[in-house]
């Protein structure tokens, strides 16, 4: 359970969000926003749904080629940063510590608490079951999004991968649905984070110190 | 204020740990002012909107984006497997007529006079004698039924036939160790292919669509058709071909589209 990247001290304390996590978080945020805004530009050139065009002011890039340039620039940011994040999360035990275990019973209880406005926010070092589900879910969605992106980028070289998405237009649709899920994830929890702003503060400053050992949750916050 | 009790977990110690650092942290996060946060968010939002209209085509940003696009050219060349064939389809899936694509509308196509037309050859080629349409139409034909994928995102299945480009390069004594094949077109369009793609078994100089001579809007009398590139790489109304080692920027790459554009 010890964090190998943490300097061992007698205090055995470290920040809730170590500097590495904060750096990767904000690089990811920038890459995601670039990918989404430029993706909308690319989408507009050949829409999947006749009723849906993204207004120019919310797309990135002047013309389609600029949208493509930004998209294929930001893909490297996302890929390299994402890979570092996964390696970090697995090797330091952060994923296991923060995201596991997830029990369906806990999710139901937290959803019930949230709907009755009784969900605990006092201790931001502990992710509730809904948060855990969303964080694991978004990572899986991003992974699928990378796969559908690779498949429609290289529909001949990666044709086996593309066939999982039912061909080129299927791949485009999967990439669009993945985008929608990511935007949904951005909108809802970002709104919630704005309601509990200390969570964003913690992603900038690192947040409160936490014990090096897995934290014990107080029986009831006072 | 009683909050829900924590879930039982095997990774959570039973006795709890020192909570004082948490209290110190609380003071710090309490100082983060909602108003400032909102202001910051709005500024960030405004910046991203700026990107939408002008940032991407300023010189500095363009040079960075274009450098990454060249890097992507090299990555795509590495990903390109010269023996990997694109999926092929059956005759009944073929769309007739093909879908038009060019840098102008179909009404503005200027038909090429097949009788006066010649294919000029230049560069690292042994026999640079120009070819007439009649001569080219007599060459052995290869047929491919492949998917055309446009950079915009649309696609259709087309049935193309004509001489294999690899075969044609052999006939004219081209140096296939050269890096590029550059095409010039009757409408001023320019395009270059990397040699590996030019030699791919599904790259042809097409003269027919659905077993009939290609019509004017689709590149009569001679066009390129390769299964491993985006639609715009398939030069139409070809008038000249050069085998060369020096990179020649193309119509779309000059405007910022990715040059390799491989599928």
Interface residues (C-beta under 8 A of the other chain):
Chain A: X1 X13 X16 X33 X37 X42 X43 X45 X46 X56 X57 X58 X59 X60 X61 X62 X63 X64 X65 X66 X68 X69 X70 X72 X73 X76 X96 X97 X100 X101 X103 X105 X106 X109 X110 X113 X118 X119 X120 X122 X123 X124 X125 X126 X129 X154 X155 X156 X157 X159 X168 X169 X172 X194 X197 X198 X200 X201 X202 X205 X207 X208 X209 X210 X211 X213 X214 X215 X216 X217 X218 X219 X220 X221 X222
Chain B: X1 X2 X3 X4 X5 X6 X7 X9 X11 X12 X13 X14 X15 X16 X17 X18 X19 X21 X22 X24 X25 X26 X28 X29 X30 X32 X34 X37 X38 X41 X48 X49 X51 X52 X53 X54 X56 X57 X64 X65 X66 X68 X69 X72 X76 X79 X80 X81 X84 X86 X87 X147 X149 X150 X151 X152 X153 X154 X155 X227 X228 X252 X255 X256 X257 X258 X262 X263
